[in-house]
Amino acid sequence: MTQIAGVTGPQRHYEVDVLVVGGGPAGTWAAISAAAKGARVVLADKGFCGTSGATAPSGTGVWHVPGDKDARERARASRYTLGGELAEHAWMDRVLEQTYVNCERLAEWGYPFPIDEAGNAHRTSLQGPEYMRLMRKRVKEAGVRILDHSPALELLVDEHGVVAGAAGIHRQTDETWSARAGSVVIATGGCAFLSTALGCNVLTGDGHLMAAEAGAQFSGMEFSNAYGLGPAFSSVTKSLFYNWATFYDATGTAIPGAGSSHGRGVIAKVLESLPVFACLDRTDADIRAWMRRSQPNFFVPFDRLDIDPFTQHFPVTLRLEGTVRGTGGLRVTDATCATSVPGLYAAGDAATRELICGGFTGGGSHNAAWAMSSGFWAGAGAAEHARAARALYTPRTLIQAARATLRDGGGNAPIDSAALIRAVQDEVLPTQRNWTRRADLLEASLGRLDALWHSVRGAAASDRNQAVRAREAVAMLAVSRWMYRSALARTETRGMARRQDYPEADAAQRHRLLSGGLDEVWVARHAMRHEANEDIAA
C-alpha cells in the first residue's frame, strides 16, 4: 500500500469478503446481513460502533406499519405529496415490509419495545442507546470483526475501476490499515457540516468523498437544507416536542405563524435579525410525563441549567443537519442498493432517501426505516457480489482512489483544515443562504467553494491526525458543491428545495437530479421510474 502523506508507522492488513464502512444502524444491519450470507466481514467505524452517529444518543421514530393494506396506503400517501411526488411506491412498499420484519427480529433479539396496558407492543420508536448496544452485540455474535476508532480514508479499486477495499487509520495506535475486499458498503451517514447537532460530529460526508473519487453518482443533493430546531445552549435537535410549544420574541409576545406547519421558516426568518424563545406551555401533566419518559436526553441541558421548559421561555436556534435529515445521497441503482460503481454499495443516510421520502426530510422515522432496510439489502447484495467475484477470482492490482489530501500534491503547503471548515460553514450554515435559496447567492457561494476546492486540491495533510481532519474538511467542501450545484439546477420550489426566485413547483421538473464530479461538478436530469413498473431490480 502506498504511504498516506504525513502518516508513518506500521500497517495492518485484512482480507475479507465484505468491508462495511460505518457503524451506525445501516452499517450494523449491513454487517449482520452480509455475515448471514456466509461472508467474512469487517466493519470499520470512525468512532466506537454502537455509540457514535446520530442515532446512538437519541430516541427516534420508526416508519413501522403492520401489513394492513389500507394502513400502508395511508403511510405511503403521508409523505408523497409533501415530498414533491418524487418518492416511488414500490420502494415504499419494500421498506415498509422490511422494516416490519426487522423490527420483529429486534424483538426476538431482546429489544425492550414498550407494551401498553392491553399487552400490545409498540414498535414505532427506538431508544438509540439500547438499540445500538443491541446491534453491536449482534454484530459481534455474527462473527464480524469490528475496527473501532478506525476511520476509512479512501477506497481501493482494481485496474477496471471495481471497488475492492479501503484504507484508513487506527486512531488509537500508530498504525494504518488496509482491507482487500470483494465489495464495500458505504454506511457513513450524511453530512451535517460540524454544526454541533447531537450525534453529528462524525457525520462529515467522508463516505461521499470516497465514493465520488471512485466515480459514484449522487441523487437529490438539492434536498440537503434540513435544519434542526433546539435550545441555543444545547446540541439536542430532537424537535417533536416543539409541536406543544409557543414561540416568543424578546418582549414575550407570541410570534405569529411560528407554531404552524410552516413555522420553521418563520423562525428562520426572525432569527436572521432577532432572538427567538420557546416554551412548551401547551402541555398538560400527562404529556409532560410522557415527554420525560420518551426522550430523557431532551431535558438534560435544561435540568443542568435549572430551566423548566414547560413554564420558562428559553432561546432556540436552528442547526444545519444537511443530508442527515435531508434526503440526498449516493444513488442506488437496484434492489441491492448497489451504487453506480461496481463493488460499491450504499446504505442509510449515505444513500439517497428520495425513493421513499421524495424531496422532503425523512426526519427520524423514515430515515430509521431506510437505515435498517437498505443496510439489510446492501449487506446481502455485497455478500453476493463478493461470492461471485471470488468464484471468478483473478489476481488484481489495487489502486488507491483518493485524490485530495492523502498524496503529496506537488509541494503545496499542508492543508489548514480548521480554516477550510470555517470557510465551508460560512457558505452553508446561515439560513439566509441555505434555508430559502436564490440564484445570485448560490452562484456567489459556488464561486468561493470552487476556488477553495482548487486551492486545496493538491494539498497534503501534515501528520496522521491531520489526515483524518483534512479528509473531513475536504469532504464537507465536496458535499457543499454537489449540494449547491444541484440546488441551482432545480429552478422551482419542490419539497425542501426552496427557491426564493422560483417559489412555485414546476410540473415539468418532476424528475431527479443526479450529480457528481470533483474538479468539475456536473448535474444531470434523470427521469422518474414509471409508477406502473413494479420491477426495481435495475
C-alpha positions in Angstrom: 0.0 0.0 0.0 1.3 3.4 -1.0 2.0 5.5 2.1 -0.5 8.2 3.1 1.1 11.6 3.1 2.2 12.6 6.6 1.4 9.1 8.1 4.1 6.9 9.2 4.3 3.7 11.3 3.3 0.1 11.0 0.4 -1.1 8.7 -2.2 -3.7 9.3 -3.9 -5.6 6.5 -7.2 -7.5 6.3 -8.5 -10.0 3.7 -12.4 -10.1 3.7 -15.4 -10.7 1.5 -17.3 -7.6 2.6 -16.0 -4.4 4.2 -18.6 -2.2 5.9 -17.6 1.4 6.4 -19.7 3.0 9.2 -21.1 1.5 12.4 -24.5 3.1 12.9 -27.8 1.4 12.2 -27.3 0.9 8.5 -23.7 -0.3 8.9 -24.6 -2.8 11.6 -27.6 -4.2 9.7 -25.3 -4.5 6.6 -22.7 -6.4 8.6 -25.2 -8.8 10.1 -26.9 -9.4 6.8 -23.6 -10.0 4.9 -22.4 -12.4 7.6 -25.7 -14.3 7.4 -24.9 -15.0 3.7 -21.6 -16.6 4.8 -19.4 -13.7 4.1 -16.3 -12.8 6.1 -17.0 -9.3 7.2 -15.0 -6.4 8.7 -16.8 -3.3 10.0 -14.7 -0.1 10.3 -16.1 2.7 12.4 -14.8 6.2 12.7 -15.9 6.2 16.3 -16.9 3.4 18.6 -19.5 1.2 17.0 -22.7 1.5 19.0 -22.1 4.9 20.4 -21.2 7.2 17.5 -23.5 8.8 15.0 -26.9 10.5 15.0 -29.0 7.5 16.3 -26.9 6.4 19.2 -27.6 9.3 21.6 -31.2 9.8 20.6 -34.7 8.5 20.6 -36.0 8.0 17.1 -39.3 7.2 15.5 -39.6 4.3 13.1 -41.8 4.1 10.0 -43.3 0.8 11.3 -46.7 -0.1 9.8 -48.3 -3.5 10.2 -49.2 -5.4 7.0 -52.7 -3.9 6.6 -53.2 -2.7 3.1 -55.1 0.4 4.0 -52.7 1.3 6.7 -49.8 1.1 4.4 -51.6 3.0 1.7 -52.1 5.8 4.2 -48.4 5.6 5.2 -47.3 6.0 1.6 -49.6 8.9 1.0 -48.5 10.7 4.1 -45.2 11.9 2.5 -45.8 11.5 -1.2 -47.2 15.0 -1.9 -45.1 16.6 0.8 -42.0 15.2 -1.0 -42.9 16.7 -4.3 -44.2 13.4 -5.7 -40.6 12.1 -6.1 -40.9 9.0 -4.0 -41.6 5.6 -5.6 -44.5 3.4 -4.3 -42.6 0.2 -5.0 -39.7 1.3 -2.9 -42.0 2.5 -0.1 -43.7 -0.9 -0.1 -40.3 -2.7 0.1 -39.1 -0.5 3.0 -42.4 -0.8 4.9 -42.2 -4.6 4.7 -38.5 -5.0 5.5 -38.8 -2.6 8.4 -41.7 -4.6 9.8 -39.7 -7.8 9.5 -36.5 -6.2 11.0 -38.5 -4.8 14.0 -39.8 -8.3 14.6 -36.2 -9.5 14.7 -35.2 -6.8 17.1 -38.0 -8.0 19.4 -36.7 -11.6 19.1 -33.2 -10.4 19.9 -34.4 -8.8 23.1 -35.0 -5.1 22.3 -37.4 -3.8 25.0 -40.2 -2.4 22.9 -42.8 -0.8 25.2 -46.0 -2.7 25.9 -49.3 -1.0 26.6 -51.9 -1.9 29.2 -53.6 -4.2 26.7 -50.4 -6.1 26.2 -49.7 -4.7 22.7 -46.1 -4.0 21.8 -45.4 -0.6 20.2 -42.7 -0.7 17.6 -42.8 2.8 16.2 -39.8 4.1 18.1 -36.4 3.1 19.3 -34.2 4.4 22.0 -30.8 4.9 20.4 -28.5 3.7 23.3 -30.5 0.5 23.8 -30.9 -0.1 20.0 -27.2 0.4 19.2 -26.0 -1.5 22.2 -28.0 -4.5 20.9 -26.8 -4.0 17.3 -23.2 -4.0 18.4 -23.8 -7.2 20.3 -25.5 -8.9 17.3 -22.6 -7.8 15.0 -20.1 -9.5 17.2 -22.2 -12.6 17.6 -22.4 -12.8 13.8 -18.6 -13.2 13.7 -17.9 -9.7 12.3 -14.6 -8.1 13.2 -15.2 -4.5 14.4 -12.5 -1.9 13.9 -13.3 0.9 16.4 -11.8 4.3 16.1 -10.6 3.3 12.6 -11.8 5.9 10.0 -11.5 4.8 6.4 -9.8 7.5 4.4 -10.0 6.1 0.8 -11.3 3.3 -1.3 -9.2 0.9 -3.2 -10.1 0.0 -6.8 -8.8 -2.5 -9.3 -7.4 -1.8 -12.7 -11.0 -1.9 -14.1 -12.4 0.6 -11.5 -14.2 -2.1 -9.5 -14.1 -1.2 -5.8 -12.0 -3.8 -3.9 -11.4 -2.5 -0.4 -10.4 0.6 1.5 -7.6 2.0 3.6 -7.6 4.1 6.8 -6.1 4.8 10.2 -6.3 3.1 13.6 -6.5 6.2 15.7 -5.6 4.6 19.0 -2.4 3.1 17.7 0.3 4.3 15.3 -1.0 2.1 12.5 -2.6 2.5 9.2 -4.9 -0.3 7.9 -6.0 -1.6 4.5 -8.6 -4.2 3.7 -8.8 -6.1 0.4 -12.5 -6.9 0.0 -14.8 -8.5 -2.6 -17.2 -5.5 -2.1 -17.6 -2.4 0.2 -20.7 -1.0 1.8 -20.6 2.8 2.5 -22.7 3.4 5.6 -21.0 6.5 6.9 -24.1 8.6 7.4 -24.9 12.0 5.9 -23.1 15.4 6.2 -24.1 17.9 8.9 -21.1 20.2 8.4 -19.9 20.0 12.0 -22.9 22.2 13.0 -22.8 20.7 16.6 -26.2 19.0 16.1 -26.4 16.0 18.5 -24.5 12.9 17.4 -23.4 14.6 14.1 -19.8 15.3 15.0 -18.7 12.2 12.9 -21.0 12.9 10.0 -18.9 14.9 7.7 -19.5 13.3 4.3 -16.4 11.1 4.3 -18.1 8.2 2.5 -19.5 10.6 -0.1 -16.0 11.8 -0.9 -14.5 8.3 -1.1 -17.3 7.1 -3.3 -17.0 10.2 -5.6 -13.3 9.6 -6.0 -14.2 6.1 -7.3 -16.7 7.6 -9.7 -20.0 7.2 -7.9 -23.1 9.4 -8.6 -25.4 11.2 -6.2 -29.1 11.9 -6.3 -31.2 14.6 -4.6 -28.4 16.6 -3.3 -30.5 19.8 -3.5 -32.7 18.3 -0.7 -30.0 19.0 1.8 -31.1 22.1 3.7 -32.6 20.4 6.8 -32.2 22.4 10.0 -32.9 21.0 13.4 -34.6 23.2 16.0 -33.2 23.2 19.5 -32.2 25.2 22.5 -29.5 27.7 21.7 -27.4 26.3 24.7 -27.7 22.6 23.6 -26.8 20.3 20.7 -30.1 18.4 21.1 -32.2 19.0 17.9 -35.0 16.5 18.5 -37.9 18.6 17.5 -41.1 16.6 18.1 -41.8 18.3 21.4 -42.0 21.7 19.8 -45.4 20.7 18.5 -46.5 21.7 22.0 -44.5 24.9 22.1 -45.3 28.6 21.7 -42.6 30.8 20.3 -42.0 34.3 21.5 -39.9 37.3 20.8 -37.7 39.0 23.4 -40.6 41.0 24.8 -42.6 37.9 25.5 -45.0 38.4 22.6 -46.0 35.3 20.6 -44.6 35.2 17.1 -47.4 34.8 14.5 -47.2 31.6 12.5 -44.1 30.2 14.3 -46.1 27.3 15.6 -47.8 26.4 12.3 -46.9 23.8 9.7 -44.6 26.4 8.1 -43.3 27.6 11.5 -39.7 26.6 10.9 -39.5 29.0 8.0 -41.0 31.8 10.2 -38.5 31.1 12.9 -35.6 31.0 10.4 -36.6 34.5 9.1 -36.9 36.0 12.6 -33.6 34.5 13.7 -31.8 36.4 10.9 -32.1 39.6 13.0 -33.7 38.8 16.4 -33.6 36.1 19.0 -36.5 33.6 19.3 -37.7 32.0 22.5 -39.8 28.9 23.1 -41.9 27.4 25.9 -43.5 24.0 26.0 -46.6 25.6 27.5 -49.3 23.8 25.5 -48.8 20.6 27.6 -50.7 19.1 30.4 -49.3 16.9 33.2 -49.8 13.6 31.3 -48.0 14.9 28.2 -45.1 16.3 30.3 -44.7 12.9 32.0 -44.7 11.2 28.6 -42.1 13.5 27.3 -39.8 12.9 30.2 -40.1 9.1 29.7 -39.8 9.0 25.9 -36.8 11.3 25.4 -35.0 11.9 28.7 -31.9 13.3 26.9 -34.0 16.2 25.6 -34.3 17.5 29.2 -30.7 17.1 30.3 -29.4 20.5 29.3 -32.5 22.2 30.8 -32.0 20.4 34.1 -28.3 21.3 34.2 -29.2 25.0 33.9 -32.2 24.7 36.2 -34.7 25.8 33.4 -38.2 24.5 33.4 -39.1 24.3 29.6 -42.8 23.9 30.4 -43.1 27.3 32.2 -40.0 29.3 31.3 -39.0 30.9 28.0 -35.7 29.6 26.6 -33.7 30.7 23.5 -33.8 28.5 20.5 -31.8 28.2 17.3 -31.6 26.3 14.1 -28.6 23.9 13.4 -28.0 22.6 9.9 -28.4 18.9 9.7 -27.7 18.8 5.9 -28.1 15.4 4.4 -28.5 13.7 7.7 -32.2 14.8 7.9 -32.2 15.7 4.2 -32.8 13.1 1.6 -29.9 13.4 -0.9 -27.0 10.9 -1.1 -25.4 8.3 -3.1 -27.5 7.0 -5.9 -28.6 3.3 -5.6 -29.2 1.6 -8.9 -31.1 -1.6 -8.0 -32.8 -3.5 -5.2 -29.5 -4.5 -3.6 -28.6 -0.8 -3.0 -25.6 -1.1 -5.4 -24.2 2.3 -6.5 -23.2 3.2 -10.0 -19.7 1.8 -9.3 -19.2 -2.0 -9.4 -18.4 -3.5 -6.0 -19.7 -0.5 -4.0 -23.0 -0.4 -2.1 -24.6 2.4 -0.1 -27.0 2.3 2.9 -28.6 4.6 5.4 -28.1 8.3 5.3 -25.1 7.9 3.0 -27.6 6.9 0.3 -30.4 8.9 -1.2 -33.7 8.6 0.6 -35.7 10.1 -2.3 -37.0 6.6 -3.1 -39.2 6.7 0.0 -39.3 10.4 1.0 -39.0 12.3 -2.2 -37.7 15.8 -1.6 -38.8 16.3 2.0 -36.9 15.3 5.1 -37.2 11.7 6.3 -36.9 13.0 9.8 -36.3 10.2 12.2 -39.0 7.7 11.3 -38.4 7.3 7.6 -34.7 7.6 7.8 -34.6 4.9 10.6 -36.7 2.6 8.4 -34.4 3.2 5.4 -31.3 2.6 7.5 -32.4 -0.9 8.7 -33.9 -1.8 5.3 -31.2 -0.5 3.0 -28.5 -1.8 5.4 -30.0 -5.3 5.2 -30.2 -5.2 1.4 -26.8 -3.7 0.9 -25.1 -6.3 3.1 -26.8 -9.2 1.3 -26.0 -7.6 -2.1 -22.4 -7.0 -1.2 -22.0 -10.6 0.0 -23.5 -12.0 -3.2 -21.2 -9.7 -5.3 -18.2 -10.9 -3.2 -19.1 -14.5 -3.7 -19.4 -14.0 -7.5 -16.0 -12.2 -7.5 -14.4 -15.0 -5.5 -15.7 -17.6 -8.0 -14.1 -15.7 -10.9 -11.0 -14.8 -8.9 -8.1 -13.5 -10.8 -5.2 -11.6 -9.3 -6.0 -7.9 -9.1 -3.7 -4.9 -8.6 -5.3 -2.4 -6.2 -5.1 1.3 -6.8 -5.7 4.0 -4.2 -8.6 6.1 -5.2 -8.1 9.2 -3.1 -7.2 12.4 -5.0 -7.3 15.0 -2.2 -5.1 15.5 0.9 -3.6 12.0 1.1 -0.9 12.3 -1.6 1.8 14.9 -1.9 0.3 17.3 -4.5 3.5 18.9 -5.7 4.8 21.0 -2.9 1.6 22.8 -1.8 1.5 23.9 1.8 -0.2 21.5 4.2 -4.0 22.0 4.3 -5.3 24.2 7.0 -8.3 22.1 8.0 -9.8 24.5 10.6 -9.7 27.4 8.1 -11.3 25.3 5.4 -14.1 24.1 7.7 -14.9 27.6 8.7 -14.9 28.8 5.1 -17.4 26.0 4.1 -19.6 26.6 7.1 -19.7 30.3 6.2 -21.4 29.3 3.0 -23.8 26.6 4.2 -24.8 27.2 7.8 -26.5 30.6 7.5 -30.3 30.2 7.0 -30.1 33.4 4.9 -28.2 31.5 2.2 -29.4 27.9 2.6 -33.0 27.8 4.0 -34.6 29.5 1.0 -32.1 29.8 -1.8 -31.6 32.3 -4.5 -29.6 32.1 -7.7 -27.3 35.0 -7.1 -26.4 33.7 -3.6 -25.9 30.2 -4.8 -23.6 31.4 -7.6 -21.6 33.6 -5.3 -21.2 30.7 -2.8 -20.2 28.3 -5.6 -17.6 30.7 -6.9 -16.0 30.7 -3.4 -16.4 27.0 -2.9 -15.0 26.1 -6.3 -12.0 28.4 -5.6 -11.5 26.6 -2.3 -11.5 23.2 -3.9 -8.8 24.2 -6.4 -6.7 25.7 -3.7 -6.7 22.6 -1.6 -6.8 20.1 -4.4 -3.1 19.3 -4.2 -2.5 20.0 -0.5 -1.5 17.1 1.7 -2.1 16.6 5.4 0.9 17.2 7.7 0.5 14.1 10.0 -1.7 11.2 11.0 -4.3 13.1 13.0 -4.4 15.9 10.4 -5.1 13.3 7.7 -8.4 12.5 9.2 -9.4 16.1 9.8 -8.2 17.2 6.4 -10.3 14.5 4.7 -13.4 15.6 6.8 -12.8 19.2 5.7 -12.4 18.3 2.0 -15.5 16.0 2.2 -17.6 18.8 3.6 -16.3 21.1 0.8 -17.2 18.4 -1.9 -20.7 17.9 -0.4 -21.4 21.6 -0.4 -20.5 21.9 -4.1 -22.8 18.9 -5.1 -25.5 20.4 -2.9 -25.4 23.9 -4.2 -24.8 23.0 -7.9 -27.9 20.8 -7.7 -29.9 23.5 -5.9 -29.0 25.9 -8.7 -30.3 23.5 -11.3 -33.7 23.0 -9.7 -35.4 26.2 -10.8 -38.5 25.6 -8.7 -39.7 25.0 -5.2 -40.3 21.3 -4.5 -40.1 19.5 -1.2 -37.5 21.1 0.9 -35.6 22.6 -2.1 -37.0 26.1 -1.6 -36.1 28.8 -4.1 -36.9 32.5 -3.3 -36.7 33.3 -7.1 -38.8 30.3 -8.1 -41.4 30.0 -5.3 -43.8 27.5 -7.1 -43.4 23.9 -8.2 -42.9 23.3 -11.9 -44.7 20.2 -13.3 -42.0 19.9 -15.9 -39.4 19.4 -13.2 -40.8 16.2 -11.6 -37.5 14.4 -12.1 -34.4 13.6 -10.1 -31.2 15.5 -10.3 -28.1 13.4 -10.4 -24.7 14.9 -9.6 -21.1 14.0 -9.2 -17.6 15.0 -10.1 -14.8 16.6 -8.1 -12.7 19.2 -10.1 -15.8 19.8 -12.3 -19.1 19.2 -10.7 -21.8 18.1 -13.1 -25.6 17.9 -12.7 -28.0 15.9 -15.0 -31.7 15.2 -15.1 -32.9 11.7 -14.5 -36.4 10.6 -15.4 -38.7 9.1 -12.7 -39.4 5.4 -12.9 -42.9 4.8 -14.3 -45.2 4.0 -11.4 -46.8 1.1 -13.3 -43.5 -0.7 -13.5 -43.0 -2.6 -10.2 -39.7 -4.0 -11.3 -37.0 -2.1 -9.3 -34.2 -4.7 -9.9 -32.4 -2.3 -12.3 
